[in-house]
Amino acid sequence: MKFHKALIAAGLLASAAAAPAYARPDIAIAIGFAPPAPMVEVVPHAHPGHVWMPGYWAWHRDRYIWIRGRWVLARPGHVWVPDRWIQTGPRWQLRHGHWEREHRGRGHAHGRHKH
């Protein structure tokens, strides 16, 4: 019985340790100055069934760092809304990118890089 409990505990610890590698915490951080202008990225050759997620500036410790764009597997019936910085008064806050259901017939511009 002790072995079984130890095995379960080891599995839980292993899964908890692995989770942060894939987690994307939505911690609200307000920065006192604007991010730099977006970098111009050369979009690599399109991958069928994928959507281009453009790069964006992220806040790391005490400065902005550029997170390069990448191709990701498309979600049928959805469009990718890119990461963006929003100004609220004198502060800037990152709104992380996310998937939204596609709105057909409304001239929705998101996801236009879908191939």
C-alpha positions as CSV (number, residue, x, y, z in Angstrom):
1,M,0.0,0.0,0.0
2,K,2.8,2.4,0.8
3,F,4.4,1.7,-2.6
4,H,1.1,2.5,-4.3
5,K,0.8,5.8,-2.5
6,A,4.4,6.7,-3.2
7,L,3.8,5.9,-6.9
8,I,0.8,8.2,-7.0
9,A,2.7,10.9,-5.2
10,A,5.6,10.6,-7.7
11,G,3.2,10.8,-10.6
12,L,1.5,13.9,-9.2
13,L,4.8,15.6,-8.6
14,A,6.1,14.8,-12.1
15,S,2.9,16.2,-13.7
16,A,3.1,19.3,-11.6
17,A,6.7,19.8,-12.6
18,A,5.9,19.4,-16.3
19,A,2.8,21.7,-16.3
20,P,4.7,25.1,-16.2
21,A,6.5,24.3,-19.5
22,Y,3.1,24.5,-21.3
23,A,1.2,26.9,-19.0
24,R,0.7,30.4,-20.2
25,P,-0.2,32.4,-17.0
26,D,-2.4,35.4,-17.6
27,I,-0.9,37.5,-14.9
28,A,-1.8,41.2,-15.3
29,I,1.3,43.3,-15.3
30,A,1.0,47.0,-16.0
31,I,4.1,48.6,-17.5
32,G,4.8,52.3,-17.3
33,F,6.1,52.7,-20.8
34,A,5.0,51.5,-24.2
35,P,6.5,48.5,-25.9
36,P,8.7,49.1,-29.0
37,A,7.1,49.0,-32.4
38,P,6.5,45.4,-33.6
39,M,9.4,43.8,-35.4
40,V,9.1,43.1,-39.1
41,E,9.1,39.3,-39.5
42,V,9.7,37.4,-42.6
43,V,6.9,34.8,-42.5
44,P,8.3,31.4,-43.5
45,H,6.6,29.3,-46.2
46,A,3.1,28.5,-45.2
47,H,2.3,25.1,-43.8
48,P,-1.0,23.6,-45.0
49,G,-3.6,23.4,-42.1
50,H,-1.7,25.9,-40.0
51,V,-2.1,29.5,-38.9
52,W,0.7,32.1,-38.5
53,M,0.9,33.5,-35.0
54,P,2.8,36.8,-35.3
55,G,5.5,37.7,-32.9
56,Y,5.0,40.2,-30.0
57,W,6.8,42.0,-27.3
58,A,6.7,40.4,-23.9
59,W,7.8,41.8,-20.6
60,H,10.6,39.8,-18.9
61,R,12.0,41.0,-15.6
62,D,12.8,44.6,-16.4
63,R,12.6,44.9,-20.2
64,Y,10.7,44.0,-23.3
65,I,11.8,40.9,-25.2
66,W,10.7,39.9,-28.7
67,I,8.8,36.5,-29.0
68,R,9.1,35.3,-32.5
69,G,6.0,34.4,-34.6
70,R,5.4,30.8,-35.4
71,W,3.1,28.4,-37.3
72,V,0.6,26.5,-35.2
73,L,-2.0,23.9,-36.1
74,A,-5.3,25.6,-37.2
75,R,-8.4,25.0,-35.1
76,P,-11.4,24.4,-37.5
77,G,-14.1,27.1,-37.1
78,H,-11.7,29.4,-35.2
79,V,-9.5,32.3,-35.9
80,W,-6.4,33.4,-34.0
81,V,-6.6,36.9,-32.3
82,P,-2.9,38.0,-31.8
83,D,-1.2,39.1,-28.6
84,R,-1.4,42.9,-28.2
85,W,-0.6,45.6,-25.8
86,I,-3.4,47.8,-24.5
87,Q,-2.9,51.3,-23.0
88,T,-4.9,52.1,-19.9
89,G,-4.1,55.6,-18.8
90,P,-0.3,55.8,-18.4
91,R,0.1,52.0,-18.2
92,W,0.4,49.3,-20.8
93,Q,-0.9,45.8,-20.3
94,L,-0.4,42.7,-22.5
95,R,-3.6,40.9,-23.7
96,H,-2.5,37.4,-24.7
97,G,-3.5,36.0,-28.0
98,H,-6.4,33.5,-28.1
99,W,-8.7,31.5,-30.3
100,E,-12.2,32.8,-31.2
101,R,-15.0,31.2,-33.1
102,E,-15.0,32.4,-36.7
103,H,-17.7,34.9,-37.5
104,R,-18.6,34.2,-41.1
105,G,-20.1,37.0,-43.2
106,R,-19.1,39.9,-40.9
107,G,-15.9,40.9,-42.6
108,H,-13.8,39.5,-39.7
109,A,-10.2,40.2,-40.5
110,H,-8.5,37.9,-37.9
111,G,-7.0,34.7,-39.2
112,R,-6.3,36.0,-42.6
113,H,-2.9,34.2,-42.6
114,K,-4.7,30.9,-42.5
115,H,-3.4,28.5,-45.2
